[in-house]
């Protein structure tokens, strides 16, 4: 930390609870309904339906669209539950693993689709970027400890 930068004070429980989740609406403790989230899911559902319609019933394309749609829905549910789970809960670690697995699945699925239509050298670059992204997610979720978590651990001692 540079000498001129202000020192962050630990948050109160009330402030941490208020700032934990994004897009919660006015209800801090419950899960407020968000029109933006509903609109996003409506858009995702419409586009997935249109992709299935345009696939002319090709089984591979339909499976890809349905799997991608379900993966995204499960991913958003896991993220929503993760936001609401208290720090230090063992459930958070399981949710992080689920989020990482779901994002890894999406990355591999889309990389496979993109690499299939690219020249070999570009396809190789697509796979390298995919694996770097997956490794970065693994590092961010399971190896790197954020400063706020470190402060909490230091305060417990």
KEFIGU-887190 format. One record per residue: x, y, z of N, C-alpha, C in turn; residue in three letters. Coordinates in pm, 1 decimal, decimal comma. Example, Ala and Ser with C-alpha at 12.3 -4.5 7.8 and 13.67 -1.06 7.14 Angstrom:
% residues 2
+----------+----------+----------+----------+----------+----------+----------+----------+----------+------+
!      n_u !      n_v !      n_w !     ca_u !     ca_v !     ca_w !      c_u !      c_v !      c_w ! code !
+----------+----------+----------+----------+----------+----------+----------+----------+----------+------+
!   1319,0 !   -569,0 !    780,0 !   1230,0 !   -450,0 !    780,0 !   1320,0 !   -330,0 !    780,0 !  ALA !
!   1285,0 !   -225,0 !    708,0 !   1367,0 !   -106,0 !    714,0 !   1290,0 !      3,0 !    787,0 !  SER !
+----------+----------+----------+----------+----------+----------+----------+----------+----------+------+
END
This chain:
% residues 157
+----------+----------+----------+----------+----------+----------+----------+----------+----------+------+
!      n_u !      n_v !      n_w !     ca_u !     ca_v !     ca_w !      c_u !      c_v !      c_w ! code !
+----------+----------+----------+----------+----------+----------+----------+----------+----------+------+
!     85,5 !   -116,8 !      0,0 !      0,0 !      0,0 !      0,0 !     89,8 !    122,6 !      0,0 !  UNK !
!     59,8 !    217,5 !    -84,7 !    142,4 !    337,1 !    -92,3 !    113,2 !    427,1 !     27,9 !  UNK !
!    211,8 !    512,8 !     67,4 !    195,1 !    595,6 !    185,9 !     78,1 !    693,1 !    175,8 !  UNK !
!     42,5 !    735,9 !     57,4 !    -63,5 !    834,6 !     42,1 !   -202,9 !    774,8 !     33,9 !  UNK !
!   -212,8 !    641,8 !     19,6 !   -345,6 !    582,3 !      3,9 !   -412,5 !    561,6 !    139,2 !  UNK !
!   -543,7 !    580,3 !    144,3 !   -613,5 !    564,0 !    272,0 !   -617,9 !    417,5 !    312,4 !  UNK !
!   -614,7 !    393,9 !    442,3 !   -620,0 !    258,5 !    494,2 !   -766,1 !    216,6 !    507,0 !  UNK !
!   -798,5 !     99,1 !    454,7 !   -935,9 !     50,6 !    462,6 !   -961,4 !     -5,8 !    600,4 !  UNK !
!  -1071,6 !     35,5 !    658,5 !  -1111,3 !    -18,1 !    787,7 !  -1199,8 !   -139,7 !    766,3 !  UNK !
!  -1195,6 !   -237,0 !    859,0 !  -1284,8 !   -352,4 !    843,9 !  -1430,3 !   -307,7 !    846,8 !  UNK !
!  -1512,6 !   -373,3 !    770,0 !  -1653,5 !   -338,2 !    761,6 !  -1729,3 !   -391,6 !    882,1 !  UNK !
!  -1834,3 !   -319,8 !    917,4 !  -1922,9 !   -371,1 !   1020,5 !  -2004,1 !   -485,3 !    960,4 !  UNK !
!  -2061,0 !   -571,5 !   1044,5 !  -2140,0 !   -684,2 !    994,8 !  -2257,5 !   -636,3 !    911,4 !  UNK !
!  -2321,2 !   -527,8 !    954,9 !  -2436,8 !   -475,5 !    882,6 !  -2396,6 !   -426,0 !    744,0 !  UNK !
!  -2284,6 !   -353,2 !    736,2 !  -2238,0 !   -301,2 !    607,5 !  -2194,2 !   -414,6 !    516,1 !  UNK !
!  -2125,2 !   -514,5 !    571,4 !  -2082,3 !   -628,1 !    490,4 !  -2202,6 !   -703,6 !    436,4 !  UNK !
!  -2305,6 !   -720,1 !    520,3 !  -2426,8 !   -788,6 !    476,8 !  -2497,0 !   -709,9 !    367,0 !  UNK !
!  -2499,7 !   -578,8 !    382,4 !  -2566,3 !   -493,2 !    284,4 !  -2492,7 !   -495,2 !    151,6 !  UNK !
!  -2359,4 !   -506,4 !    154,3 !  -2280,4 !   -499,0 !     32,2 !  -2246,0 !   -635,3 !    -26,8 !  UNK !
!  -2286,1 !   -745,3 !     39,6 !  -2246,0 !   -878,2 !     -4,6 !  -2299,4 !   -911,5 !   -143,4 !  UNK !
!  -2427,7 !   -890,2 !   -167,1 !  -2486,6 !   -930,5 !   -294,2 !  -2512,4 !   -811,8 !   -383,9 !  UNK !
!  -2515,5 !   -839,0 !   -513,1 !  -2546,9 !   -735,2 !   -609,7 !  -2687,9 !   -756,9 !   -659,0 !  UNK !
!  -2753,0 !   -650,4 !   -699,8 !  -2880,9 !   -660,8 !   -767,2 !  -2986,3 !   -727,7 !   -679,7 !  UNK !
!  -2992,2 !   -690,5 !   -552,9 !  -3083,8 !   -755,4 !   -461,1 !  -3216,5 !   -683,6 !   -447,8 !  UNK !
!  -3232,0 !   -569,6 !   -501,8 !  -3354,4 !   -493,7 !   -482,0 !  -3349,6 !   -424,9 !   -345,7 !  UNK !
!  -3465,5 !   -386,5 !   -291,6 !  -3470,7 !   -315,3 !   -164,7 !  -3462,4 !   -407,5 !    -45,7 !  UNK !
!  -3492,3 !   -534,1 !    -61,7 !  -3495,8 !   -627,1 !     49,4 !  -3356,0 !   -681,9 !     73,2 !  UNK !
!  -3288,8 !   -635,7 !    179,7 !  -3150,1 !   -674,0 !    204,5 !  -3140,3 !   -817,5 !    252,8 !  UNK !
!  -3230,6 !   -860,5 !    339,5 !  -3219,2 !   -993,4 !    396,8 !  -3277,3 !  -1101,8 !    305,6 !  UNK !
!  -3386,8 !  -1073,0 !    238,9 !  -3447,1 !  -1171,3 !    149,4 !  -3390,0 !  -1153,9 !     11,7 !  UNK !
!  -3443,8 !  -1225,2 !    -83,0 !  -3397,7 !  -1212,3 !   -220,2 !  -3495,9 !  -1128,2 !   -297,3 !  UNK !
!  -3474,0 !   -998,4 !   -306,0 !  -3564,7 !   -910,6 !   -378,3 !  -3572,2 !   -949,4 !   -524,7 !  UNK !
!  -3688,2 !   -932,1 !   -583,7 !  -3707,9 !   -963,4 !   -725,1 !  -3639,1 !   -858,0 !   -809,7 !  UNK !
!  -3569,5 !   -900,6 !   -911,9 !  -3500,3 !   -808,6 !  -1000,7 !  -3556,0 !   -822,6 !  -1142,0 !  UNK !
!  -3612,3 !   -713,5 !  -1191,9 !  -3664,2 !   -714,2 !  -1328,0 !  -3551,4 !   -730,4 !  -1429,3 !  UNK !
!  -3435,2 !   -678,1 !  -1398,1 !  -3321,9 !   -690,8 !  -1489,8 !  -3280,7 !   -837,2 !  -1504,7 !  UNK !
!  -3278,1 !   -910,2 !  -1393,4 !  -3245,3 !  -1052,8 !  -1399,4 !  -3351,1 !  -1128,3 !  -1478,1 !  UNK !
!  -3478,5 !  -1098,3 !  -1451,4 !  -3587,4 !  -1164,5 !  -1523,4 !  -3578,6 !  -1135,0 !  -1673,7 !  UNK !
!  -3548,7 !  -1011,4 !  -1708,2 !  -3534,5 !   -974,4 !  -1849,0 !  -3416,8 !  -1049,5 !  -1912,0 !  UNK !
!  -3308,2 !  -1062,2 !  -1840,2 !  -3191,9 !  -1136,4 !  -1890,5 !  -3224,5 !  -1282,4 !  -1916,7 !  UNK !
!  -3297,4 !  -1345,2 !  -1823,9 !  -3335,9 !  -1484,7 !  -1844,6 !  -3436,5 !  -1499,0 !  -1957,7 !  UNK !
!  -3525,6 !  -1403,9 !  -1970,9 !  -3620,0 !  -1406,7 !  -2081,8 !  -3545,3 !  -1397,2 !  -2215,7 !  UNK !
!  -3447,7 !  -1307,8 !  -2222,1 !  -3365,8 !  -1292,0 !  -2342,5 !  -3287,2 !  -1419,8 !  -2372,3 !  UNK !
!  -3227,3 !  -1479,5 !  -2269,3 !  -3151,3 !  -1604,0 !  -2286,0 !  -3242,5 !  -1715,9 !  -2335,4 !  UNK !
!  -3360,8 !  -1726,2 !  -2276,5 !  -3455,6 !  -1830,3 !  -2315,8 !  -3502,7 !  -1810,6 !  -2459,4 !  UNK !
!  -3535,7 !  -1686,8 !  -2495,4 !  -3579,3 !  -1657,8 !  -2632,4 !  -3470,0 !  -1692,5 !  -2732,8 !  UNK !
!  -3347,5 !  -1648,6 !  -2706,3 !  -3237,5 !  -1676,5 !  -2798,7 !  -3208,2 !  -1825,5 !  -2808,6 !  UNK !
!  -3218,3 !  -1896,6 !  -2698,4 !  -3196,2 !  -2041,5 !  -2702,3 !  -3305,1 !  -2109,1 !  -2785,2 !  UNK !
!  -3428,4 !  -2065,8 !  -2765,8 !  -3537,9 !  -2120,4 !  -2846,0 !  -3518,9 !  -2092,5 !  -2994,4 !  UNK !
!  -3476,6 !  -1972,2 !  -3027,2 !  -3452,6 !  -1937,4 !  -3167,7 !  -3336,8 !  -2019,5 !  -3225,7 !  UNK !
!  -3233,2 !  -2043,9 !  -3146,4 !  -3120,6 !  -2125,2 !  -3193,7 !  -3165,1 !  -2268,5 !  -3221,6 !  UNK !
!  -3251,4 !  -2321,4 !  -3135,1 !  -3303,6 !  -2456,7 !  -3158,8 !  -3391,0 !  -2458,0 !  -3284,2 !  UNK !
!  -3473,0 !  -2356,4 !  -3300,4 !  -3559,0 !  -2346,6 !  -3418,8 !  -3475,2 !  -2340,3 !  -3547,0 !  UNK !
!  -3368,3 !  -2261,2 !  -3546,6 !  -3283,4 !  -2246,1 !  -3665,5 !  -3198,0 !  -2368,8 !  -3692,7 !  UNK !
!  -3183,3 !  -2457,5 !  -3593,5 !  -3098,6 !  -2575,1 !  -3612,5 !  -3164,0 !  -2680,3 !  -3700,8 !  UNK !
!  -3290,6 !  -2660,4 !  -3733,9 !  -3366,2 !  -2755,4 !  -3817,6 !  -3364,0 !  -2895,8 !  -3759,2 !  UNK !
!  -3361,5 !  -2904,9 !  -3628,8 !  -3369,4 !  -3034,8 !  -3562,6 !  -3242,0 !  -3115,9 !  -3562,6 !  UNK !
!  -3128,4 !  -3055,8 !  -3600,5 !  -3001,8 !  -3128,8 !  -3597,5 !  -2970,3 !  -3164,4 !  -3451,7 !  UNK !
!  -2962,0 !  -3293,1 !  -3419,5 !  -2947,1 !  -3333,8 !  -3279,2 !  -2825,7 !  -3272,9 !  -3208,2 !  UNK !
!  -2712,2 !  -3265,2 !  -3276,1 !  -2591,7 !  -3209,3 !  -3213,9 !  -2609,6 !  -3063,1 !  -3175,3 !  UNK !
!  -2672,7 !  -2986,6 !  -3262,7 !  -2695,2 !  -2844,7 !  -3236,1 !  -2796,0 !  -2826,1 !  -3123,3 !  UNK !
!  -2901,2 !  -2907,2 !  -3122,1 !  -3001,6 !  -2897,0 !  -3016,5 !  -2940,8 !  -2931,3 !  -2880,6 !  UNK !
!  -2862,4 !  -3038,3 !  -2876,6 !  -2796,7 !  -3077,4 !  -2750,6 !  -2702,6 !  -2966,5 !  -2703,6 !  UNK !
!  -2628,6 !  -2906,6 !  -2795,3 !  -2536,8 !  -2799,2 !  -2758,7 !  -2612,8 !  -2680,5 !  -2698,5 !  UNK !
!  -2721,1 !  -2639,5 !  -2761,8 !  -2798,1 !  -2523,9 !  -2713,5 !  -2861,1 !  -2555,0 !  -2577,9 !  UNK !
!  -2921,6 !  -2671,6 !  -2565,1 !  -2986,8 !  -2707,7 !  -2438,4 !  -2883,7 !  -2719,6 !  -2326,6 !  UNK !
!  -2770,8 !  -2784,5 !  -2354,5 !  -2665,9 !  -2798,6 !  -2252,6 !  -2610,5 !  -2662,3 !  -2212,1 !  UNK !
!  -2589,9 !  -2574,5 !  -2308,3 !  -2540,2 !  -2439,5 !  -2277,1 !  -2640,8 !  -2362,1 !  -2193,4 !  UNK !
!  -2768,1 !  -2372,6 !  -2230,2 !  -2874,1 !  -2303,5 !  -2156,7 !  -2880,3 !  -2352,9 !  -2012,1 !  UNK !
!  -2884,7 !  -2484,4 !  -1994,8 !  -2892,1 !  -2540,3 !  -1859,3 !  -2767,4 !  -2505,5 !  -1778,1 !  UNK !
!  -2651,4 !  -2510,1 !  -1842,1 !  -2527,2 !  -2473,5 !  -1773,1 !  -2534,5 !  -2329,7 !  -1723,5 !  UNK !
!  -2581,3 !  -2239,2 !  -1808,0 !  -2592,1 !  -2098,6 !  -1767,4 !  -2693,3 !  -2079,1 !  -1654,3 !  UNK !
!  -2806,3 !  -2148,9 !  -1662,1 !  -2907,1 !  -2137,1 !  -1555,9 !  -2848,3 !  -2186,6 !  -1423,7 !  UNK !
!  -2785,6 !  -2305,6 !  -1425,6 !  -2724,5 !  -2358,4 !  -1302,9 !  -2613,8 !  -2266,1 !  -1252,2 !  UNK !
!  -2537,1 !  -2208,2 !  -1344,5 !  -2430,2 !  -2116,6 !  -1305,7 !  -2486,0 !  -1994,5 !  -1233,8 !  UNK !
!  -2590,5 !  -1934,9 !  -1287,7 !  -2649,5 !  -1817,1 !  -1223,6 !  -2713,3 !  -1851,2 !  -1089,5 !  UNK !
!  -2773,9 !  -1968,2 !  -1079,5 !  -2830,6 !  -2010,7 !   -950,9 !  -2719,1 !  -2028,0 !   -848,3 !  UNK !
!  -2612,7 !  -2095,0 !   -887,5 !  -2500,1 !  -2114,9 !   -794,9 !  -2439,2 !  -1981,4 !   -752,2 !  UNK !
!  -2425,5 !  -1888,8 !   -845,0 !  -2370,7 !  -1757,7 !   -810,3 !  -2461,2 !  -1683,1 !   -713,5 !  UNK !
!  -2590,9 !  -1692,9 !   -735,2 !  -2687,7 !  -1626,3 !   -646,8 !  -2680,0 !  -1685,1 !   -505,6 !  UNK !
!  -2674,6 !  -1817,6 !   -496,2 !  -2663,7 !  -1882,4 !   -365,5 !  -2529,4 !  -1849,0 !   -300,8 !  UNK !
!  -2423,0 !  -1845,8 !   -381,0 !  -2289,6 !  -1812,2 !   -329,3 !  -2288,6 !  -1673,2 !   -267,4 !  UNK !
!  -2353,1 !  -1576,6 !   -334,6 !  -2357,8 !  -1439,7 !   -281,7 !  -2424,1 !  -1433,9 !   -145,2 !  UNK !
!  -2519,1 !  -1521,1 !   -120,9 !  -2597,2 !  -1518,8 !      2,7 !  -2540,4 !  -1607,4 !    112,6 !  UNK !
!  -2442,1 !  -1688,8 !     80,5 !  -2384,2 !  -1779,4 !    179,5 !  -2277,6 !  -1705,0 !    259,5 !  UNK !
!  -2282,5 !  -1717,2 !    393,2 !  -2184,6 !  -1645,7 !    476,8 !  -2041,6 !  -1692,9 !    450,6 !  UNK !
!  -1949,5 !  -1598,5 !    463,2 !  -1807,0 !  -1630,6 !    450,1 !  -1768,3 !  -1735,6 !    553,4 !  UNK !
!  -1680,0 !  -1824,9 !    515,0 !  -1633,3 !  -1927,0 !    607,9 !  -1721,3 !  -2050,6 !    610,0 !  UNK !
!  -1835,0 !  -2047,3 !    544,3 !  -1924,4 !  -2163,1 !    540,6 !  -1866,5 !  -2268,1 !    445,6 !  UNK !
!  -1871,0 !  -2396,6 !    486,3 !  -1822,3 !  -2501,4 !    395,5 !  -1903,1 !  -2506,2 !    265,1 !  UNK !
!  -2026,0 !  -2459,6 !    271,5 !  -2110,7 !  -2456,7 !    151,5 !  -2050,0 !  -2367,2 !     44,3 !  UNK !
!  -1982,7 !  -2260,2 !     85,9 !  -1919,1 !  -2169,1 !    -10,6 !  -1814,4 !  -2240,0 !    -94,4 !  UNK !
!  -1737,3 !  -2329,3 !    -32,9 !  -1633,7 !  -2402,3 !   -107,6 !  -1698,0 !  -2494,0 !   -211,6 !  UNK !
!  -1807,4 !  -2560,6 !   -175,2 !  -1877,8 !  -2644,8 !   -270,7 !  -1935,6 !  -2561,6 !   -384,9 !  UNK !
!  -1987,2 !  -2444,9 !   -350,8 !  -2043,3 !  -2357,5 !   -454,3 !  -1934,2 !  -2305,8 !   -547,5 !  UNK !
!  -1817,1 !  -2272,6 !   -490,5 !  -1705,8 !  -2228,7 !   -576,4 !  -1666,4 !  -2340,6 !   -671,9 !  UNK !
!  -1662,9 !  -2463,2 !   -622,2 !  -1628,5 !  -2577,1 !   -708,2 !  -1733,1 !  -2594,5 !   -818,4 !  UNK !
!  -1860,2 !  -2578,2 !   -782,4 !  -1966,8 !  -2591,0 !   -882,7 !  -1956,4 !  -2480,5 !   -987,5 !  UNK !
!  -1930,5 !  -2357,4 !   -943,1 !  -1916,3 !  -2245,1 !  -1036,7 !  -1798,5 !  -2268,7 !  -1129,8 !  UNK !
!  -1686,4 !  -2314,0 !  -1074,5 !  -1569,2 !  -2339,6 !  -1157,3 !  -1598,3 !  -2451,1 !  -1258,1 !  UNK !
!  -1663,5 !  -2558,7 !  -1214,4 !  -1694,7 !  -2669,8 !  -1304,6 !  -1789,3 !  -2624,7 !  -1416,1 !  UNK !
!  -1890,2 !  -2545,0 !  -1380,8 !  -1985,3 !  -2499,1 !  -1481,6 !  -1919,5 !  -2404,1 !  -1581,5 !  UNK !
!  -1833,6 !  -2314,5 !  -1533,8 !  -1765,4 !  -2223,7 !  -1626,6 !  -1665,3 !  -2300,2 !  -1712,6 !  UNK !
!  -1602,2 !  -2402,0 !  -1654,9 !  -1509,7 !  -2485,3 !  -1732,0 !  -1584,3 !  -2558,9 !  -1842,2 !  UNK !
!  -1700,1 !  -2613,3 !  -1809,0 !  -1780,6 !  -2682,5 !  -1909,9 !  -1819,4 !  -2588,6 !  -2023,6 !  UNK !
!  -1864,3 !  -2468,0 !  -1989,4 !  -1899,0 !  -2370,5 !  -2094,4 !  -1778,2 !  -2335,9 !  -2180,5 !  UNK !
!  -1664,6 !  -2314,2 !  -2116,8 !  -1542,8 !  -2279,7 !  -2191,4 !  -1504,7 !  -2390,5 !  -2288,0 !  UNK !
!  -1508,5 !  -2514,7 !  -2241,1 !  -1470,9 !  -2627,3 !  -2326,7 !  -1572,2 !  -2644,6 !  -2440,1 !  UNK !
!  -1701,2 !  -2631,5 !  -2408,9 !  -1803,6 !  -2648,0 !  -2512,9 !  -1789,1 !  -2543,7 !  -2623,5 !  UNK !
!  -1773,9 !  -2417,9 !  -2584,7 !  -1763,5 !  -2312,8 !  -2685,8 !  -1629,8 !  -2318,3 !  -2759,1 !  UNK !
!  -1523,5 !  -2355,2 !  -2689,3 !  -1393,4 !  -2368,8 !  -2756,0 !  -1398,1 !  -2479,9 !  -2859,6 !  UNK !
!  -1465,5 !  -2588,6 !  -2826,9 !  -1479,3 !  -2699,7 !  -2921,8 !  -1553,7 !  -2654,0 !  -3047,7 !  UNK !
!  -1661,0 !  -2578,2 !  -3030,1 !  -1737,9 !  -2528,0 !  -3144,6 !  -1654,8 !  -2433,1 !  -3230,7 !  UNK !
!  -1582,9 !  -2341,7 !  -3165,4 !  -1504,2 !  -2242,5 !  -3239,1 !  -1384,8 !  -2308,9 !  -3306,9 !  UNK !
!  -1313,5 !  -2395,9 !  -3234,0 !  -1193,9 !  -2459,6 !  -3289,5 !  -1227,9 !  -2547,7 !  -3410,0 !  UNK !
!  -1348,8 !  -2602,2 !  -3412,3 !  -1387,9 !  -2691,0 !  -3521,7 !  -1394,5 !  -2619,7 !  -3656,9 !  UNK !
!  -1415,7 !  -2489,3 !  -3656,4 !  -1428,2 !  -2417,2 !  -3784,1 !  -1304,5 !  -2333,0 !  -3817,0 !  UNK !
!  -1200,4 !  -2346,7 !  -3736,9 !  -1079,3 !  -2267,4 !  -3756,5 !   -968,0 !  -2350,7 !  -3819,9 !  UNK !
!   -873,3 !  -2282,9 !  -3885,1 !   -754,2 !  -2353,9 !  -3932,3 !   -678,5 !  -2411,4 !  -3811,6 !  UNK !
!   -599,5 !  -2514,1 !  -3830,7 !   -532,8 !  -2582,4 !  -3718,5 !   -453,8 !  -2490,9 !  -3624,5 !  UNK !
!   -380,6 !  -2396,1 !  -3679,0 !   -301,0 !  -2308,1 !  -3592,4 !   -391,8 !  -2222,0 !  -3504,0 !  UNK !
!   -496,8 !  -2168,0 !  -3562,4 !   -590,4 !  -2085,4 !  -3486,3 !   -666,9 !  -2171,9 !  -3386,7 !  UNK !
!   -703,5 !  -2293,2 !  -3426,1 !   -771,7 !  -2385,4 !  -3334,9 !   -682,9 !  -2414,3 !  -3213,8 !  UNK !
!   -554,5 !  -2431,1 !  -3239,7 !   -460,6 !  -2452,0 !  -3127,8 !   -457,8 !  -2331,7 !  -3035,0 !  UNK !
!   -459,8 !  -2212,4 !  -3093,4 !   -461,5 !  -2090,6 !  -3011,3 !   -590,6 !  -2081,2 !  -2930,0 !  UNK !
!   -703,1 !  -2122,3 !  -2988,6 !   -831,0 !  -2121,9 !  -2916,6 !   -821,8 !  -2213,2 !  -2795,3 !  UNK !
!   -765,9 !  -2333,6 !  -2814,6 !   -754,7 !  -2427,6 !  -2702,1 !   -656,8 !  -2378,7 !  -2595,8 !  UNK !
!   -547,9 !  -2315,5 !  -2638,6 !   -453,0 !  -2259,8 !  -2540,7 !   -522,4 !  -2152,3 !  -2456,5 !  UNK !
!   -595,7 !  -2062,3 !  -2522,8 !   -668,2 !  -1957,9 !  -2448,5 !   -772,8 !  -2019,1 !  -2355,1 !  UNK !
!   -838,7 !  -2124,0 !  -2399,8 !   -938,7 !  -2189,7 !  -2315,3 !   -873,4 !  -2247,3 !  -2189,8 !  UNK !
!   -762,2 !  -2316,0 !  -2206,4 !   -697,0 !  -2377,0 !  -2090,4 !   -635,1 !  -2272,5 !  -1997,9 !  UNK !
!   -586,9 !  -2162,5 !  -2053,6 !   -536,3 !  -2053,5 !  -1968,9 !   -652,1 !  -1992,7 !  -1888,3 !  UNK !
!   -766,1 !  -1977,6 !  -1952,0 !   -883,9 !  -1925,7 !  -1881,5 !   -926,1 !  -2020,3 !  -1769,5 !  UNK !
!   -929,2 !  -2149,0 !  -1797,6 !   -967,1 !  -2248,5 !  -1696,6 !   -867,5 !  -2247,4 !  -1580,8 !  UNK !
!   -738,6 !  -2241,8 !  -1612,7 !   -635,8 !  -2238,0 !  -1507,2 !   -646,1 !  -2108,9 !  -1426,4 !  UNK !
!   -676,8 !  -1997,0 !  -1492,1 !   -694,5 !  -1870,6 !  -1421,1 !   -811,5 !  -1876,6 !  -1324,7 !  UNK !
!   -920,6 !  -1939,6 !  -1366,5 !  -1035,3 !  -1958,2 !  -1277,2 !  -1000,8 !  -2045,4 !  -1159,0 !  UNK !
!   -925,7 !  -2152,2 !  -1184,0 !   -882,0 !  -2240,4 !  -1075,7 !   -797,6 !  -2162,9 !   -974,6 !  UNK !
!   -704,1 !  -2082,5 !  -1024,8 !   -619,9 !  -2002,0 !   -936,0 !   -704,6 !  -1901,0 !   -857,6 !  UNK !
!   -792,0 !  -1830,4 !   -926,5 !   -872,0 !  -1726,1 !   -861,8 !   -966,6 !  -1784,0 !   -756,7 !  UNK !
!  -1024,5 !  -1900,2 !   -783,7 !  -1123,1 !  -1957,2 !   -691,4 !  -1060,5 !  -2032,6 !   -574,5 !  UNK !
!   -950,8 !  -2102,5 !   -598,0 !   -903,9 !  -2196,5 !   -496,8 !   -764,7 !  -2169,6 !   -440,7 !  UNK !
!   -682,4 !  -2092,8 !   -509,2 !   -545,6 !  -2072,3 !   -462,4 !   -527,0 !  -1932,2 !   -405,1 !  UNK !
!   -571,7 !  -1830,4 !   -478,2 !   -555,1 !  -1690,9 !   -436,2 !   -649,8 !  -1657,8 !   -321,5 !  UNK !
!   -598,7 !  -1591,8 !   -219,8 !   -681,9 !  -1546,8 !   -107,4 !   -696,7 !  -1395,3 !   -118,1 !  UNK !
!   -821,8 !  -1347,2 !   -116,3 !   -842,1 !  -1203,3 !   -126,3 !   -807,5 !  -1134,6 !      5,5 !  UNK !
!   -781,5 !  -1006,1 !     -2,6 !   -736,2 !   -929,7 !    113,9 !   -841,0 !   -925,5 !    224,2 !  UNK !
!   -968,0 !   -915,9 !    187,7 !  -1073,5 !   -909,7 !    288,4 !  -1078,6 !  -1039,9 !    368,6 !  UNK !
!  -1062,5 !  -1153,0 !    300,8 !  -1061,8 !  -1282,0 !    370,3 !   -938,9 !  -1293,7 !    460,2 !  UNK !
!   -825,0 !  -1242,1 !    414,5 !   -704,3 !  -1244,9 !    496,7 !   -721,2 !  -1158,6 !    620,7 !  UNK !
!   -782,9 !  -1040,3 !    606,0 !   -807,8 !   -953,8 !    722,1 !   -898,8 !  -1023,0 !    822,9 !  UNK !
!  -1002,8 !  -1089,6 !    773,4 !  -1092,9 !  -1161,2 !    863,7 !  -1019,5 !  -1272,3 !    937,2 !  UNK !
!   -934,1 !  -1345,0 !    866,9 !   -858,4 !  -1454,0 !    929,6 !   -762,7 !  -1396,7 !   1033,7 !  UNK !
!   -698,6 !  -1285,0 !   1004,0 !   -606,4 !  -1223,5 !   1099,4 !   -681,1 !  -1171,7 !   1222,8 !  UNK !
!   -803,0 !  -1120,3 !   1204,2 !   -881,0 !  -1068,0 !   1315,8 !   -932,3 !  -1178,6 !   1406,4 !  UNK !
!   -947,9 !  -1300,7 !   1354,4 !   -995,1 !  -1411,7 !   1436,7 !   -887,2 !  -1463,3 !   1530,0 !  UNK !
!   -761,6 !  -1439,8 !   1496,8 !   -650,5 !  -1491,9 !   1579,7 !   -633,4 !  -1414,4 !   1704,7 !  UNK !
+----------+----------+----------+----------+----------+----------+----------+----------+----------+------+
END
